[in-house]
């Protein structure tokens, strides 16, 4: 009789029902970014996204969205977007970008959010973030249930001087002095100040 692999650890784990989304049953660490777009009528929209990552080792960046959201519609129309990486001190301002729209399709909460113009595209960044990306739409991949993956080619990147890595400064000191904001899905956040070098095997190459 063949061994059932699940029997080897069933006392230590809980089997989740994959007929439904599994993500609310545990925590995962994500980037937390604010994506900026411009509507056809000229109004700026800013929205928080946590399923957001570099796409490969070249200069591509992607995030998950849904065709129901203004962000998706704006990018499909205008073909560009910005990405701001907020600091832990900006978590309340970041949360304002998640506020619902009014009946006239405006988002008044954005008026309280300081912004700066993007240098190369007609949009804005969240002011005082530590990292900024300007992106030109590369492709939209639909079909992940009700969600889509939006991928942009980075055409401009800017990092705060105090957050820039250099050979003259220890990485741990840099992160301690410039903590990172992390979204712990679902519905929590954390500040990263302490870090350690990952113990890669000898001769390992990325």
N, C-alpha and C positions, 0 to 999 in steps of 0.2 A: 504494500500500500504506500503510495507516494505521500510525502509529508506536505501538509498545507502550510505555506509560508506564513499565512496570517496567524496560525496557532502559536508561532514562536514569539510573538510580541503582543498578543491580544490582551493580556492583563495590564499592559503598560500604555495602551493607546485606546482611543475611542474612534470607531469607524463613523465617518460622516456620510450623510445622505447626499450623494452627488447628483441627485435629481433636482436639487435646489442649489442656489449659490452657497458656497462653503465659507465665504470670507469673514462673516461676522462671528465665527466660533473661535477665533484666535487673533493675535496681534501680529502685524507685519510692519516693518519700517520702510518708509517711502520718502522720496524727495517731496517737498511741498513747494510748488511754484505758482506764480501768478501769470497767466497767459493774457496778453493784450491783443485786441483786435479793433478794427474800425468798421462800423456799420455803413451800409450804402449811403445813408443820409448824412454821414459824417460824425455821428456820435461814437465816442470811445467806449469800449467794453473791456472790463477786466474780470477775470474769473480764476478761482483757485483750482489747481489740478494736482492730484497726488500720484496717479499712475503715469509718471513722467520720467523718461530715462534717455540717455544717449542711445542712438541706434548704431551699433557697431563702433569701430575704433576711429572712423573718419568723422567729419564734422556734420553729423546728422543728429537731430533730436526729435523725439516723438512723445506723444501723450495720448491717452485714451479719452474719448469724448463720445457724445451721442448726437445724432442728427436733430434731436429735439432741442439742443442747446444753441443759444445765439453764437457761441464761440465757433461751433462747427459751420454754421451758415455763413458767418462773416469770413472765415478762412476760405471756404469754398468759393466765395464771391471775389474777395480781394487778393487771395493767393499769398498773403504774408501774415506774419504774427510775431509778437515779441514774447520773451520769457524772462521773468524776473525771479531771482532766488532771494526771498526775504530773510531777514535775520530774526533770531528769537525775540528780540525786542519789538518786532513788527507783527506779532501773531494776531493781535486784536485788529490792526489795520487789514491784515490778510483776510481775516474772517468777514470783514465788511464786504469784500468782493463776492462773497457767497450769498449776500442778501437777495431776496426775491425781487422780481420786477413788479412795477406798478401796472395798473390797467392800461396805461398809455405806452407800455413796453419800455419805460425808462427805469434806471436803477439809481435813485437819488443818493444812496449810500456812497457811491463813487466820488461824490463831490467832496467828501471828507478825506479822500486819499491823495496825498501828494504824489505828483507824477513829474517825469521829465521827458522831453521829446526824444525819440529814437533818432540817431544820426542819419540812417540810410533809408528808412521806410516811413511811411506816413502813419505813425502810431506812437505810443508812449510806453515808458517803463514805470514801474513802481519806484519812487524815489528812495534812495538810501539802501537799496538792496545790495548784496555783496557780489552778485554775478548777474550779467545781462546778456541775452542772446537775441539777435535779430535773425529771423528765419524766413526763407522763401519756401512756399509749399512745394514739396517734392511729390507726395502722393497721399491719398486718403484710401485706406483699406477698410471697407465696410464688411459687415457680416459676422462680427463677434457677438452673437445674440443681438441685442438692441444697441450695441456699442460699435465704435469705429476707432481705428488707429490713424492718427494724423501725424505725418512725418514731414519735417522741414529740413532744408539744407541751410546750415548756419552761414550767413553772409556777413555777420558782424558779431564780435564777442568782446566783452569788457568786464574786467574784474577790479574790485576796489583794491587800492594799493596795499592796504594793510592785510588783505586776504590773499595776496599773490605769493605763491610758493617761490622759494629761491634757495640756492645752495648755501647761502650764508645764514639761513635760519632753520632751526629744528622744526620738523613738521608738527610734532606734538605741541611745542610752544605756540606755533601759529594757530592751531585749532583751539588751544586753551584761551588765547587772546581774542580769537574771532570765532565764537561758538557757532555751530550749525543747527538750523531748525529742521526737525524731522517730524513727519506726520506718522503717527502710529495708528494705522487703520485697524478697527473703526473708531473714529471720533476722539482720539487723543493726540497729544503732541509731546515732544521731548526736546531737550537741549543737549547737544553733544559738545563736551568740553575736553573730555579725556579720551585719548586714543593710544594705540600701540601698533608697532610695525607688525604686519602679517608675517608669520613664519614660513615663507615660501621655501620649498626644497632647494638645495644647492643646484645651480645650473638652470633653474627655472627661468623661462622667458615668456613674456606676455605675447 
